[in-house]
């Protein structure tokens, strides 16, 4: 891998329908899929965590259902997705199994990335799968998504997931090898752009209009995805996926476009928690918990002394010390009723008190941003 990929710890790869499914026959490009999975397995062998965002379900399902006409109605697309998702998932299960890896299917809608509690549930599921060594294979849930709630293309879905899991790098494999100053299929003098440090209106204008037959995306959607992902701290690479072993090919000479992230993933998330979300409730902590927070640790129930205001699981709360000074803001792991039962209690008591095995932390350090003077650099 090139330098920026070799340094990445958590990588998301997005592949489109045109790479996975033969546009003439509607059959799965099995040889290409096998080579892609081999590349992902190699990354896993290097100690990296990988997630795959994959299109192709509708394209596969429409062939099985005999839906050969263009412009499928919404209900036909949903039916095709229901059939195609089974076939696509099975293909990935078998391909990853050949490398001793476990694939997991995750289907998301736009609401899963915008409604906070659903966002947290999806995030924790993905993080748990990665911790257990599985490879999440993610797609938009086309079987239930409607025109009003769908992502619209898997480029933007991949970018939302990159922010959700704090990915270091997002690779968009396409049938074009990056961004050009104009559509290279129409303008012979169009110049390839190898690196983008800031996505300006001029950059966005270069991507307008379709550059290929990509299903629901195009270069414009890839720039939109890059804008989302780089703001969340992920570098973005648009590269051609036409070759076998497309990730291995990134090491070879060739054209591709790299988008420089604006901040680190962790810093982007902390900034979002600290300033991007409103807080209506307060958690008061003791001196021991204050020292733990300032040293970068999580907030445990034992360190909480009082709760003020109302909140639900996943809401942002203000964390204050005994004298009333704001120390931090974070996403609380329990609702108010549960949190009241846990105030001052030890982690080992949580299951007995609540009747289920809850989170060990009231606020995990990954969901906590220091906002006092001591936390300005956090």
Protein Blocks (a to p, Z undefined) as FASTA:
>chain_A
ZZklmmpmbdcddddfklmpcfklopacfklmmmmmmmmmmmmmnopacddddehjlmmm
mmmnopabghiafklmmmmmmmmmmmmmmmmmmmmmmnopacddddddfklmmmmklmmm
mmmmmmmmmmnopacdddddfklpcfklggoiaklmmmmmmmmnopabdcdddfbebdcf
bdfklmmkbccdfbdfbdcfklmmmmgocfbfcfklcjklmmmmmmmmmmnopacddddf
kbghkllmmmpgcdddddddfbdfklmmmmmmmmmpccfbdcdddfklmmmmmnopacdf
klpcbdedjddehiacddddfkopafbdcddfbdfklmmmmgopafklmmmmnopacdfb
fbdfklcccfbfklmmZZ
